[in-house]
Amino acid sequence: MKNRFWTFIPATKLGKWSVALIIAMFLLFFLGSSLTNTLYRDIPSGSTIPADIFARPVLGLAMLSGMLAGVVALFTGLFAIKNQHERSPLVYISTLIGALLLVFLIAEVLFPH
């Protein structure tokens, strides 16, 4: 294995997946928020998540897919850092963003509003 201490681009497959999943998360969140203002402007939101998915399916699935991509990016990034010794700053940033998303999701479940 080459001596690669700090490279900007991820060197491992899991590191690349982690960065790609975080990019996909942001794209899916952008898609979902743009659908709110365009396609589903006149349709009211549901009172629960399943009701919202049935009322506005593309919006709900885009946002849930974005959340899933962020959480999966956290775990693939952690695995790449710990087991494959990935040292790319992009992987560290994607793992941090995934961790912040997971903390937000746990807080939403524990303290709903």
C-alpha positions, -999 to +999 in steps of 0.1 A: +000+000+000+013+034-009+021+059+018-009+083+015-011+104+046-034+133+036-050+133+001-079+154-008-097+128-030-107+096-012-085+066-021-107+038-009-141+027-024-159+032+008-145+067+012-157+075-023-191+061-015-193+082+017-186+114-002-210+105-031-238+097-006-234+131+011-236+148-023-267+127-031-282+137+003-278+174-005-292+169-041-322+150-027-329+176-001-327+203-028-351+183-049-375+179-021-375+215-011-379+226-047-409+203-050-425+220-020-426+253-039-435+241-073-453+208-077-470+205-042-476+242-036-514+238-033-514+204-015-514+206+023-490+186+043-501+156+063-501+156+101-479+125+103-450+112+081-470+084+065-499+108+058-475+132+042-460+105+021-494+095+008-504+132+002-471+142-015-453+109-024-424+123-045-416+149-019-417+125+011-397+098-007-370+124-018-366+137+017-365+102+033-341+090+007-319+120+015-319+112+052-311+075+045-282+086+022-268+108+050-270+081+076-254+055+053-227+080+045-219+083+082-214+045+086-195+040+053-172+070+063-166+056+097-158+022+083-134+037+057-116+058+084-113+030+109-108-002+089-094+011+056-073+040+071-089+066+048-073+100+054-092+122+030-106+154+044-137+149+022-144+116+040-140+133+074-164+161+064-190+137+050-188+116+081-193+147+103-223+158+082-238+123+085-232+124+123-249+158+126-279+145+106-281+114+128-281+136+160-308+157+144-330+127+136-325+112+171-335+146+186-366+147+164-377+113+176-369+120+213-383+156+214-410+159+187-426+192+182 
